Amino acid sequence: MMYGRTMPLISCILAIACLIMVLSGTPAARAEEQDSTLSRRAVEQMVREFLIREPEVLEEAFGALQVKREEAAEAWVQDSLRREAANFFDDPSDPVIGNPEGAVRMVYFLDYQCGFCKSMHETLAARLTADGSVRASFKELPVLGEMSVAGARAALAAGRQGAYRAMHDALMTHQGRLSEEDILGIVLEIGLDMVQFEADWESEELVQKIERNHELAALIRVQGTPALVIGERVYRGAVPGEVLDEAIQSAVDARLVQ
């Protein structure tokens, strides 16, 4: 918004004006003798002349402001993870992949229409073994349209018949855009009870579950998929295998020193 963008600039200009007054040796007493304030036009002219001579000052100021904002945003993310830890890591309605007793807790936000999610499917699956160190809570985050929502609901509905992993793998390895016919074909292929599946797929509870996932994602500044939370760090976008391994090992080491 214009107001939010203008206020830092005004503050910066005022600070520069004060700096100019100091550097130019203008005593406060003399300023009081001369009507105690500079006119707005005089300040604007001084600032203009200063910025023309030293344009780097403004760039440095805005760079520092951006760093400060990023640090504040990251602090908010960390606070949200701690405050909502139970909902992020221990929600009983989340499908859990990997080792349920794993020392490293991971959260995975995903969309079945997301090409980047599909690209890292095998990389992630190889690290989520039953005897491994990672306990991953999967959170459907459909952001790519109606069929993304349909895929998310299908996976959660399959989970009610103990077949979440089978549905998840089938959706992630599906080639091309999803359709309802594709989803129904997978239901038949993995042998789900169709009547129960349809009832669960239309359940309001699944709708509310997906809405909660979106709310949690917003708390940690996740707007798209894939996104991972490993330990206390958020990774946005596809993560290469070597980076994933380093993140998992760092989380293991952090637990060992606690």
N, C-alpha and C positions, 0 to 999 in steps of 0.2 A: 504494500500500500504506500501511497505517496508520503503520508505522515511519517511512517516508520523509516522511510529512506531519507527524508529531509532532516529529521532531528539529529542524526549523527553528523551530517554535513554542517548544520548550524553550530553544533558543539565544536566541531573541528575548526570552523572559521573563527569562532570566538577565541578558541585557544591560540590560534595563530596570531590573531590580533593582539592578544595579551603578550605573546612572545615578541612581536614586533615592537610593542611599546617598551618592553624591557630592554631589548637589544638596541633600540634607538636611544636609550638613556632618558626616556621621558619620565620624570619623577611623578609620583602620585600627587605630591603637593602642587606641582605646576599644573597638573590636570585639573585639580580642584579650583585653581585660580582662573583657569580658562573654562568656566562653566561646568567643571567637574567631569564632563564626559565628552568624548569625541562624537561628532555627528555620524549618523549612519552612513552618509555618503563618504565621509573621510575614512571610516573603517573599511568600507567596501573597496575604496581605492587602494588603501594600504595592503589589504589582503590580496587584491588583484596583482599589484606590483610584486608582492612577495612571491606569489605562486608562479608568476612568469619567470622570476629569477630562480626559484627553487621548486620546480614542479614535482620533484621526487618526494617532497614532504607529504603531499596529499596521497600519493601512491603508498607510501610507508604507513600512513595513518589508517587508510582503508585496509591495508594488508593486516595490520595489527588488529583491527576491528573484526575482520573475518576469522582470524585465529581465535580471538576471544569468543566469538559466536560458536565456532566449531567445538571449542573446549566446553562451553556451557551445554551444547547439545549432547555431547558425549557424556557429560556428567548426568544429564537427564536420563539418558539411556541406561547408564549403570544403576542409577537410583530406581528406575522402573523395573529392571531385572531383579533387583533385591526386593523391592516392595511387592512385586507380583510373582515371586519365585515359584510359589505353589501352582499358579495358573500356567506359567511357562513350562515348568519341568515335571510337575507331578499331577497334572490333570488326569483323572482316571478315565475320562472319555477319549483321551488321545490314543491312537494306535502306537504301540511301542515296538520298535525294531532293534535287533541287536541283542545284547545281553541285559536282561531286566535288572540284573544286579551290578551292572557295569559301573566302574568308578567315575567315568567321565559322562556327564549329562549333556546331551545335545538336543537342540530343537531344530526341526527342518520345516521351513515354510515352502510349499510347492504348488505347482499348477500343472495339470496333465496336458495342457495345450502349450506349455512353455518349452521351446526348443532347448534352452540352456539347462533346464531341469532334466530333459531327456539325455542331453550330452554328458551329464555327470552321473547318470543313473548307475552305471556299472561301477564307476569309481567309488561312489558312496556305498553301494551294496557290498563291495568287497571288504569294506571296513566295518560293516555292521553284522558281525558274526555272533552266534549264540554264545561262544566262549571268549569273545573279545572284551575289550575294556570300555566299550561305548554303549550307553543306553540312550537311544534316540527316540524322542517324541515327535511324531509326524503331525504337522498341522496343515490341512488343506487351506490354500489361500487363492481361490480362483479370482484372477484379475483380467482374464483375456476373453471374456464374453460368456454367453449362455452355455456353451458346451463345456467350458471350464467348470462352471457350477455343476453341470450334470455329472461330469467326471468325479468331482469332489464328493457329491452325494452318493454316487455309485460305490466309491471306495469305502466310505463310512458305512453304507448299508451292507456291503459285503462283510465288513468287520463284525457286524452283529451276528453273522453266521460263521465267524471264525476264519474268514477267508480274505482278510484285508490285504495281506502280503501278496496273495495270488492275484487279486484284482489290481493292486498297485503296480505290480510288475507288468501285468498285461497292458495296462493303460500307458505306462511309461515306455514300453517297447512298441506300442502301436505306431505304425507309419502313417503320416498324413494327419489331416484334421479329423477330429472325433465326430461321430454322429450317434444318434440314439440307437440306430441299428447296430453300430459297432459295439456299443455298450451291452446291448441285449445279447449279441453274439458271444461276448466274453462271459456273461452270466451263465449262458448255457454251456460254454466250454469248460468252465471250472465247476460246474455241477451245483449251482445254488438253487435253493427252493425259490421259484419264480414268484409265487404268491407272497411269501414273506419278504422277498427282495423289494417288490413293488410297494408293499406297505411301509417298509423301512425307508425306501427312497423318497417317499412322499411325506415322511415324518417331519413335523414342525421342529422336533428336537435337533434334527440334522441342520435345518436352516439356522437355528439359533447357535448351534455349535460353530458353523462357518462364520457367522457374524462375530462371535467372540474371538475367533482367530484373527479376523480383520482388526478388531479393537486392540488386541495384543500386539499385532504387527505395527500398528500406528504408534504405540508407546515407545517402540525402539527404532522408529524412523525407517521401517521397512515398507516400501511402497510397491515392490515387485518381487518376482521370484527368479531364481531360487535365492533363499536366504537361510543362513545357518547361525545358530547361537551355540558356541562351544565354550564351556566354562562361563566366563564373563565377557566374552568378546563376540561381536556380531560381524558376520561375513556376508556381504551383499553381492550377489552375482555368482556365477559358476566358479567353483574353487578347484584348482588343479590338485591332483593326487598328492604331490609332494607338500603343498601348502596344507592340505587336510591332515597329512601325517604329522607335520610340525605342530599344528594347532592341537591335535589330540595329545601329542606328547607333552606339550606345554601345560595342558590341563591336568594330565597325570602328575607331572612334576609339582604343579601348584598344590595338588591335594596331598602329596607326600610331605611337603614342608609345613602343612597346617597342623 
